[in-house]
Amino acid sequence: MSVLIELALGNEPNVISVNDPVTIVGDIHGQLYDLLKILSLVDLLDKSSIGEHKVIFLGDYVDRGLESLQVVTLLMALKI
């Protein structure tokens, strides 16, 4: 898992500049189906729109939901 995190976050700075359009998403808490709904609303799962729209996730990806592992894996895969 640490290799996956290193690939996704590598040398990224703590503060980044993002141009619009951007969607800011709060806590997900391991809710996979909520994450999929959010991603479908911004068409991030459509391969032709990748890179056109930025999504910032504020944290709390895992802790309460039953699909916490799936949530973090999907987010890291999208990041890579």
N, C-alpha and C positions, 0 to 999 in steps of 0.2 A: 504494500500500500504506500510506503514511503517513496518508492520510485515513481508511482503515479502522481503523487503530490508534488514531487520535485519536477516532473515533466510539466505539470500544469502551472505551477507557480514560479518555478525557476528563479529568474532574476528580476521578477516584476517588482517595482517599487511599491511602497506603502500608500503613496498618494499618486493618483494618475489624473490626467486631464482627459475628459471625454466630451466629444462633440455630440450634438443632438442628431437624430432622435435617440433618447435614452429612456429606459423604464427602470425604476427603482423598486426592488422587491424586498419586503421585510422578512421576518422570520418564517421559515418553512416548517421547522420542527419535524422533519421526516415524513411529511405528507406528500407522497409521490404523486397522487392523482391531482392534488392542488398545483404542484409544480408543473405537471404536464399541461394542465389547463392554462396556467400563466404563459408557458412557452408557446402554446398554440395561439394564444391571443396576440403575441408579438411575432408570430410566424417564424420563430427561431428554429423550429424543427424542419422547416422547409429548406432544403440544401441550397436553393437558388437565392435565398435571402440572407445567408450567413455572412456576417461582416457588414451588413447594411444597417443593422439596428443593434444598439448596445443594451445590455441588461446588467444592472448592478445588483448583486445580492448582498444584503447587509449582514448576514450571519445566521446563527442558530439553524444550521442545515439539518442536524440530527439531534435527537434527544428524546422525543416523546412518541413519534410515529412508529408504526410497525415496519415501514419501508425505509428506514434511515440509511441502510447500506445502499439500497438502490438509488436513493436521492443523491448521496455524495458521489456515487459512481457515475451517474448521469451527468452531474454538474462538472466533474473532472473530465469526462469524455468530451463534453461540449467545449470546455476550456482548451483542451489539447487541439 
